[in-house]
Every structure is written in structure tokens, then in C-alpha cells.
Amino acid sequence: MRILIAEDDPVSSLVLARALEKLGHDVTPTADGESAWAAFANSEFPLVISDWMMPELDGLGLCRRIRSAPTDSYPFFVVLTAKSQRNDHLAALEAGADDFLAKPLDAADLQARLRTVERILGWQAQLQEVNKSLLESSREIAEKAAEISRMRDEANYMASHDPLTDLLNRRAWMACAEGAAPSALAIYDIDFFKSVNDRYGHPGGDEVLRAVAQRIDSYAGDSANVGRIGGEEFGVLWHTELHRAQQLAHDIVTGVEASPIRLADGTDVDVSVSGGFAPWLAPVDDAGLGMDRNYEVADRALYHAKATGRRRLEVHRSA
Ligand SMILES: [Mg+2]
């Protein structure tokens, strides 16, 4: 154990240092309180044995200073003194001392005290270990919590999005109209999608779906909620002014067919969509019917677009 000695009497200091060295300790002797303090501040000593009466900074002054210094572990402080009055002991304890050694030094007494010190320092080390593992555990718990929260976010995302196109799924898209009423909605359907699947297989069909989804999403503008609401069917809700929404709805039809979609194998596929557009109609009786009713109106417009040549947007005109 590294032990710091503060003792102004050279003989007494030597006797103590020898005795401690004989017991296998690593001793740093200092001749007064100030130099003991300097040594303590520079290095770590689990045990300080200090004379009480010293010039300048005495033993209790040194003890108070050590106690008020921030340290990682608690240094054990033993006061070396000829004083044996009860009041003196109380004053030393008050200053932060842990134990006393009577002068003149008794070897058996010293050894017994050191055993106590070592036992207490052993407990302290164990406590530090426990503290460390508690800290580690709480860090692990925090990491687990963060992971769970990440997984929950991912699950929420998966529950509301279409895995193929990354657009909102039907349920999540429908729910977008629940808050503030949109200004308009449109439903789009890829023309002759069955023949795309027949010609290019399902992987090719999936590529087309992804590309069309991307085009619809980019032409729909920032204020739109875009969802994949069926196999090759997409829905758009707008929250912008009606005339702007209608313009964007047209842009989608022309934007999708503006250039062929290139598949991974290099094949170019010409694709178009038909769309049904409807200004959002405020619910007449039951507010809950808003989405269903508006969906139906847009769907009917889509049907007309399909029946009248496809590759076009049918706009529902309210009477
Ligand atoms: Mg002295």
C-alpha cells in the first residue's frame, strides 16, 4: 500500500517509515503539512499517517484540506499523536480523521491499525467495483431502451407504409383525411397493368409499380399525401388550393407517361395512368362518412376516365 507520512520529527518519521517498510508498504515521508499536501495533490495515497503538531500546516489542517479535495476514492487518514484527551480525539474526528496512533509508536498497535485500514480499503474497492458494474448496467439498459424505441419506430413505419413502393398503405392514406379536411383527392390506376405483368413477369411489374409510385409522388407536390391503395391503384390527397391541386393532378397523368420506365435489364416500358379527381366535399350529415363518400366520387371519375380512352384525368364537377 502507498502510504504518505507527514511528521516533522525526523527520528519519529524514520522509525515509522522503517516499521511500515518492514510490513511491505511503499512509503513517502514528508517533513511538514504543506509538503505532505503537495505530495498528496500530485499522487494517489490510500493512506495518510500524519503527526498532529507540525509548524505551519498541522495534522488537522492537512486532514481538512484532504477531505475537501475532490478524489476518486476515500483516503484513509490516521493521526499520530501523544494527545490522549477525549476532546483532542473528538477534534481530530471532527477534522475528518479516521483513526489514531499513539506516540511513541508501538509496532503491534501499528500492525493492527493497518489491518483495519486494509480491510476498509478492500471494502471500498469492492464498492467501487459494484458502482462500476451498476453504471455499466444502466448504460446497457439505456442502450436497450433506445433499441426498443428504434424497433417501435420501425414497426410503426412498416404498419403504415407499403413495403414495395414506400408510399403510405391504404389504411394510413385513408387516415390522412381525418385531421384537417383536404381540398381535393385523386385516384390513379395504371393502364393495362395486367399486360405489363404478362409481358415482363411479376418482378418487372414490381419495378413498374415502384417507378410509377415515385413519379406520382414527385408530381403530387409537397402538400400531398400519396398512398398505394390497391394492387396498381394510387391515391393522392391535397391540402393546397383546389385549382393548384387540379393542376398537379393533371401533371401526374402527363408526368407518368412522359418517358418510358427502364427496367433493370434495360427494357423500356411505356406506362400511363388514368385518374379520377374530385374536390373535397364536406360531409352533409355524418362527419365520419367524409372519406368514404369522397373516395366514391373520385373512384367514379376514375371509372369515367377508363371508359373514355384512359391516359387522362376525369374531373368530377359538383352540380
Ligand atoms: Mg510534531
Residues whose N, C-alpha, C, O or C-beta is under 5 A from the ligand:
A	BS01	MG	D8 D9 D51 M53 M54
